[in-house]
Amino acid sequence: MAGNDQNAPRDHGGNLSAAVARFGGQRADWIDLSTGINPQPYPVGELTARDWAALPDQAELDVLIAAARQFWNVPDAAAVLPAPGASALIAAIPALAPAGQVQITTPTYNEHAAAFHAHGWEVTGSGSAQARVMVHPNNPDGRLWDATDITAPLTIIDESFCDVCPAQSLIDQAARPGTVILKSFGKFWGLAGLRLGFAIGDPALIRRLSDWQGPWAVSGPALQIGARALSDQVWADKTRERLKSDTARLDTLMQARGAKLVGGTDLFRLYEVDKAATWQDRLAEHHIWSRIFPYSDNYIRLGLPPSDGWDRLEAAL
């Protein structure tokens, strides 16, 4: 398992250019399963010339915030801040409190520890601390937390992957003092390139994040597309059903080849295999990219393939 070494490599999925450089082919030929992004993105619809040319409008921002409140059932007492991606929020959040100790249970998404370390915090895996980060559900093993785990004066609940399991959300804790809940738009809606995320929580903290972010942080196209998507409950319901079915199909396929399911979500699965690097190379030879981890020789994580990618994945395995 990972420790709390802030100097450890900050590896990520999605580095497809490195795979292409090593294994050849054209980028368009590859299936990227190294991320947990929905392979069938939300249909963005039409955008006008004004959406691209004009500064983002406050009224459009208000529409997006209202849609977010309704979609996620945000408590009235909590504040909502759209941002240019959850990563931008992760980088800023450690400045919300004086540097001290932050508890981050590993393995988990490594940008949280890197951000706190950059702001002078000491990252610890257990014990009492002035801040705590809970990735819910956790990346990569899918671990779920609950309200009793909110134990620090500053608590960050990263729900980037929680839209596949909304009943498990801790959004009812969003108005709690010292609490910030993060939402990612790129994962469930499959539009990571749009760069849209949300901080929801303690109004005093959200106000400070908003002040640091400044005006016009979210682009006009992101305001338009985000509001449409968050208002489309029919699409969300159908997508959850499809993702659940595809996840079961992936589990069946991998377990038939001897992989052991460790955990995950309906957007990615973590498996234990013999020599994960060998599995990754074998898939890469068929131009399918996967995710392995520096802290484990046996863990491999796969996202879901597109509808026309299943046969290629089965053949590669």
KETORNU-487226 format. One record per residue (C-alpha): x, y, z; residue number from 1; chain; residue in one letter. Coordinates in nm, 3 decimals, padded with zeros to 5 digits. Layout:
x:y:z:resi:chain:resn
X:Y:Z:NUM:A:a
...
***
This chain:
x:y:z:resi:chain:resn
00.000:00.000:00.000:1:A:m
00.102:00.356:-00.049:2:A:a
00.262:00.547:00.230:3:A:g
00.265:00.919:00.284:4:A:n
00.584:01.000:00.093:5:A:d
00.518:01.339:-00.061:6:A:q
00.813:01.282:-00.296:7:A:n
00.654:00.973:-00.451:8:A:a
00.564:01.004:-00.818:9:A:p
00.229:01.174:-00.882:10:A:r
00.117:00.920:-01.137:11:A:d
-00.215:00.952:-01.314:12:A:h
-00.426:00.774:-01.566:13:A:g
-00.483:00.922:-01.907:14:A:g
-00.118:00.965:-02.010:15:A:n
-00.194:00.809:-02.345:16:A:l
00.086:00.989:-02.530:17:A:s
00.345:00.792:-02.331:18:A:a
00.172:00.466:-02.426:19:A:a
00.168:00.563:-02.792:20:A:v
00.536:00.655:-02.782:21:A:a
00.626:00.318:-02.633:22:A:r
00.390:00.081:-02.811:23:A:f
00.322:00.264:-03.136:24:A:g
00.011:00.334:-03.334:25:A:g
-00.188:00.653:-03.362:26:A:q
-00.368:00.807:-03.065:27:A:r
-00.704:00.755:-03.236:28:A:a
-00.631:00.380:-03.259:29:A:d
-00.609:00.338:-02.881:30:A:w
-00.875:00.257:-02.623:31:A:i
-00.793:00.443:-02.303:32:A:d
-00.909:00.245:-01.998:33:A:l
-00.662:00.415:-01.764:34:A:s
-00.915:00.671:-01.640:35:A:t
-01.257:00.646:-01.478:36:A:g
-01.432:00.863:-01.736:37:A:i
-01.769:00.762:-01.881:38:A:n
-01.688:00.642:-02.237:39:A:p
-02.027:00.760:-02.365:40:A:q
-02.030:01.132:-02.280:41:A:p
-02.329:01.355:-02.239:42:A:y
-02.444:01.501:-02.574:43:A:p
-02.347:01.863:-02.539:44:A:v
-02.593:02.004:-02.793:45:A:g
-02.553:02.328:-02.984:46:A:e
-02.353:02.630:-02.874:47:A:l
-02.392:02.979:-03.016:48:A:t
-02.120:03.218:-03.124:49:A:a
-02.206:03.428:-02.819:50:A:r
-02.130:03.134:-02.586:51:A:d
-01.773:03.142:-02.716:52:A:w
-01.727:03.517:-02.765:53:A:a
-01.892:03.680:-02.463:54:A:a
-01.767:03.688:-02.106:55:A:l
-01.954:03.438:-01.889:56:A:p
-02.279:03.588:-01.767:57:A:d
-02.387:03.602:-01.401:58:A:q
-02.740:03.494:-01.490:59:A:a
-02.602:03.184:-01.663:60:A:e
-02.385:03.113:-01.361:61:A:l
-02.694:03.137:-01.140:62:A:d
-02.877:02.889:-01.366:63:A:v
-02.589:02.643:-01.334:64:A:l
-02.580:02.678:-00.956:65:A:i
-02.956:02.623:-00.934:66:A:a
-02.928:02.310:-01.148:67:A:a
-02.646:02.182:-00.928:68:A:a
-02.848:02.243:-00.612:69:A:r
-03.141:02.047:-00.747:70:A:q
-02.942:01.760:-00.897:71:A:f
-02.735:01.698:-00.584:72:A:w
-03.005:01.791:-00.328:73:A:n
-02.777:02.053:-00.175:74:A:v
-02.894:02.179:00.168:75:A:p
-03.022:02.535:00.161:76:A:d
-02.760:02.641:00.415:77:A:a
-02.470:02.519:00.203:78:A:a
-02.302:02.728:-00.068:79:A:a
-02.220:02.612:-00.422:80:A:v
-01.917:02.726:-00.623:81:A:l
-01.859:02.617:-00.984:82:A:p
-01.492:02.606:-01.080:83:A:a
-01.274:02.516:-01.381:84:A:p
-01.239:02.155:-01.271:85:A:g
-01.214:01.982:-00.935:86:A:a
-00.834:01.983:-00.963:87:A:s
-00.824:02.363:-00.938:88:A:a
-01.022:02.341:-00.615:89:A:l
-00.801:02.065:-00.475:90:A:i
-00.495:02.284:-00.530:91:A:a
-00.650:02.581:-00.344:92:A:a
-00.828:02.413:-00.052:93:A:i
-00.525:02.363:00.180:94:A:p
-00.494:02.742:00.211:95:A:a
-00.831:02.753:00.389:96:A:l
-00.665:02.680:00.725:97:A:a
-00.324:02.729:00.885:98:A:p
-00.087:02.446:00.796:99:A:a
-00.086:02.155:01.039:100:A:g
-00.152:01.785:01.003:101:A:q
-00.392:01.644:00.744:102:A:v
-00.517:01.287:00.761:103:A:q
-00.536:01.113:00.423:104:A:i
-00.592:00.738:00.420:105:A:t
-00.402:00.568:00.140:106:A:t
-00.415:00.442:-00.126:107:A:p
-00.617:00.724:-00.274:108:A:t
-00.608:00.999:-00.534:109:A:y
-00.261:01.147:-00.484:110:A:n
-00.331:01.512:-00.575:111:A:e
-00.484:01.581:-00.233:112:A:h
-00.163:01.494:-00.049:113:A:a
00.045:01.683:-00.303:114:A:a
-00.169:01.996:-00.263:115:A:a
-00.155:01.993:00.117:116:A:f
00.218:01.927:00.110:117:A:h
00.268:02.223:-00.125:118:A:a
00.096:02.445:00.132:119:A:h
00.323:02.325:00.415:120:A:g
00.099:02.063:00.571:121:A:w
00.221:01.734:00.717:122:A:e
00.034:01.440:00.566:123:A:v
-00.047:01.153:00.801:124:A:t
-00.242:00.835:00.751:125:A:g
-00.409:00.812:01.091:126:A:s
-00.472:00.985:01.421:127:A:g
-00.616:01.324:01.503:128:A:s
-00.540:01.605:01.263:129:A:a
-00.647:01.960:01.181:130:A:q
-00.777:01.850:00.840:131:A:a
-00.900:01.531:00.680:132:A:r
-00.955:01.423:00.319:133:A:v
-01.200:01.145:00.231:134:A:m
-01.235:01.038:-00.132:135:A:v
-01.588:00.899:-00.143:136:A:h
-01.608:00.654:-00.311:137:A:p
-01.235:00.610:-00.298:138:A:n
-01.010:00.592:-00.600:139:A:n
-00.892:00.323:-00.669:140:A:p
-01.066:00.074:-00.437:141:A:d
-01.417:00.223:-00.409:142:A:g
-01.418:00.251:-00.030:143:A:r
-01.715:00.442:00.110:144:A:l
-01.709:00.671:00.413:145:A:w
-01.991:00.793:00.637:146:A:d
-02.075:01.099:00.843:147:A:a
-01.908:00.960:01.156:148:A:t
-01.575:00.984:00.974:149:A:d
-01.599:01.365:00.966:150:A:i
-01.362:01.421:01.258:151:A:t
-01.143:01.719:01.169:152:A:a
-01.208:02.095:01.184:153:A:p
-01.150:02.108:00.806:154:A:l
-01.294:01.809:00.619:155:A:t
-01.274:01.760:00.243:156:A:i
-01.509:01.500:00.096:157:A:i
-01.416:01.429:-00.265:158:A:d
-01.726:01.291:-00.437:159:A:e
-01.583:01.298:-00.789:160:A:s
-01.713:00.945:-00.851:161:A:f
-02.025:00.956:-00.634:162:A:c
-02.270:01.030:-00.916:163:A:d
-02.285:00.658:-00.994:164:A:v
-02.411:00.593:-00.639:165:A:c
-02.603:00.907:-00.536:166:A:p
-02.773:00.735:-00.244:167:A:a
-02.430:00.709:-00.078:168:A:q
-02.355:01.081:-00.106:169:A:s
-02.272:01.277:00.209:170:A:l
-02.423:01.592:00.062:171:A:i
-02.652:01.624:00.365:172:A:d
-02.336:01.717:00.560:173:A:q
-02.248:02.003:00.325:174:A:a
-02.366:02.282:00.556:175:A:a
-02.159:02.149:00.845:176:A:r
-01.895:02.406:00.955:177:A:p
-01.551:02.331:00.812:178:A:g
-01.683:02.093:00.545:179:A:t
-01.625:02.111:00.168:180:A:v
-01.765:01.852:-00.073:181:A:i
-01.611:01.829:-00.419:182:A:l
-01.802:01.726:-00.730:183:A:k
-01.643:01.650:-01.066:184:A:s
-01.835:01.701:-01.388:185:A:f
-01.589:01.517:-01.609:186:A:g
-01.628:01.165:-01.473:187:A:k
-01.998:01.072:-01.478:188:A:f
-02.087:01.298:-01.771:189:A:w
-01.774:01.195:-01.961:190:A:g
-01.670:01.553:-02.039:191:A:l
-01.334:01.582:-01.864:192:A:a
-01.207:01.823:-02.129:193:A:g
-01.476:02.076:-02.040:194:A:l
-01.302:02.141:-01.706:195:A:r
-01.594:02.192:-01.470:196:A:l
-01.613:02.106:-01.102:197:A:g
-01.794:02.222:-00.789:198:A:f
-01.713:02.300:-00.426:199:A:a
-02.020:02.266:-00.204:200:A:i
-02.016:02.336:00.166:201:A:g
-01.958:02.575:00.454:202:A:d
-02.051:02.919:00.312:203:A:p
-01.755:03.089:00.481:204:A:a
-01.508:02.852:00.317:205:A:l
-01.683:02.860:-00.020:206:A:i
-01.678:03.242:-00.012:207:A:r
-01.299:03.239:00.034:208:A:r
-01.254:02.994:-00.253:209:A:l
-01.473:03.216:-00.468:210:A:s
-01.269:03.527:-00.381:211:A:d
-00.945:03.352:-00.474:212:A:w
-01.091:03.222:-00.797:213:A:q
-01.201:03.563:-00.918:214:A:g
-01.460:03.644:-01.185:215:A:p
-01.526:03.445:-01.503:216:A:w
-01.352:03.130:-01.381:217:A:a
-01.597:02.901:-01.561:218:A:v
-01.627:02.941:-01.937:219:A:s
-01.951:03.028:-02.113:220:A:g
-01.967:02.689:-02.289:221:A:p
-01.914:02.510:-01.956:222:A:a
-02.196:02.712:-01.797:223:A:l
-02.432:02.618:-02.080:224:A:q
-02.342:02.249:-02.105:225:A:i
-02.322:02.201:-01.730:226:A:g
-02.669:02.345:-01.673:227:A:a
-02.817:02.125:-01.947:228:A:r
-02.656:01.810:-01.816:229:A:a
-02.743:01.868:-01.452:230:A:l
-03.106:01.925:-01.552:231:A:s
-03.127:01.602:-01.754:232:A:d
-03.236:01.346:-01.494:233:A:q
-03.355:01.101:-01.760:234:A:v
-03.006:01.081:-01.910:235:A:w
-02.852:01.039:-01.563:236:A:a
-03.086:00.751:-01.472:237:A:d
-03.029:00.568:-01.800:238:A:k
-02.654:00.620:-01.773:239:A:t
-02.640:00.469:-01.424:240:A:r
-02.822:00.161:-01.552:241:A:e
-02.583:00.122:-01.844:242:A:r
-02.273:00.173:-01.632:243:A:l
-02.391:-00.085:-01.382:244:A:k
-02.448:-00.339:-01.659:245:A:s
-02.112:-00.266:-01.822:246:A:d
-01.933:-00.296:-01.489:247:A:t
-02.080:-00.643:-01.434:248:A:a
-01.969:-00.739:-01.785:249:A:r
-01.613:-00.620:-01.717:250:A:l
-01.598:-00.811:-01.387:251:A:d
-01.712:-01.130:-01.559:252:A:t
-01.454:-01.086:-01.833:253:A:l
-01.165:-01.018:-01.596:254:A:m
-01.251:-01.282:-01.340:255:A:q
-01.273:-01.544:-01.615:256:A:a
-00.904:-01.465:-01.684:257:A:r
-00.805:-01.512:-01.321:258:A:g
-00.824:-01.154:-01.195:259:A:a
-00.958:-01.099:-00.844:260:A:k
-01.191:-00.805:-00.788:261:A:l
-01.059:-00.570:-00.519:262:A:v
-01.320:-00.296:-00.555:263:A:g
-01.402:00.014:-00.750:264:A:g
-01.711:00.195:-00.876:265:A:t
-01.935:00.171:-01.179:266:A:d
-01.682:00.386:-01.367:267:A:l
-01.364:00.188:-01.289:268:A:f
-01.266:-00.146:-01.137:269:A:r
-00.958:-00.245:-00.940:270:A:l
-00.829:-00.600:-00.983:271:A:y
-00.553:-00.803:-00.825:272:A:e
-00.352:-00.997:-01.081:273:A:v
-00.017:-01.171:-01.108:274:A:d
00.234:-00.912:-01.231:275:A:k
00.020:-00.611:-01.319:276:A:a
00.291:-00.467:-01.544:277:A:a
00.275:-00.779:-01.760:278:A:t
-00.102:-00.741:-01.792:279:A:w
-00.062:-00.374:-01.882:280:A:q
00.197:-00.453:-02.149:281:A:d
-00.017:-00.727:-02.300:282:A:r
-00.313:-00.494:-02.329:283:A:l
-00.092:-00.215:-02.463:284:A:a
00.032:-00.439:-02.742:285:A:e
-00.331:-00.437:-02.858:286:A:h
-00.343:-00.057:-02.811:287:A:h
-00.550:-00.070:-02.493:288:A:i
-00.415:00.143:-02.209:289:A:w
-00.472:00.054:-01.842:290:A:s
-00.360:00.184:-01.504:291:A:r
-00.109:00.027:-01.269:292:A:i
00.029:00.175:-00.950:293:A:f
00.376:00.243:-00.806:294:A:p
00.276:00.104:-00.466:295:A:y
00.156:-00.237:-00.586:296:A:s
00.293:-00.496:-00.826:297:A:d
-00.044:-00.668:-00.846:298:A:n
-00.309:-00.398:-00.884:299:A:y
-00.448:-00.303:-01.223:300:A:i
-00.737:-00.063:-01.274:301:A:r
-00.960:-00.057:-01.577:302:A:l
-01.221:00.190:-01.684:303:A:g
-01.509:00.087:-01.907:304:A:l
-01.454:00.048:-02.281:305:A:p
-01.675:00.220:-02.538:306:A:p
-01.955:00.014:-02.686:307:A:s
-01.742:-00.082:-02.987:308:A:d
-01.438:-00.173:-02.773:309:A:g
-01.554:-00.486:-02.593:310:A:w
-01.444:-00.732:-02.861:311:A:d
-01.097:-00.576:-02.872:312:A:r
-01.064:-00.596:-02.495:313:A:l
-01.175:-00.959:-02.486:314:A:e
-00.930:-01.050:-02.762:315:A:a
-00.644:-00.868:-02.587:316:A:a
-00.710:-01.050:-02.261:317:A:l
***
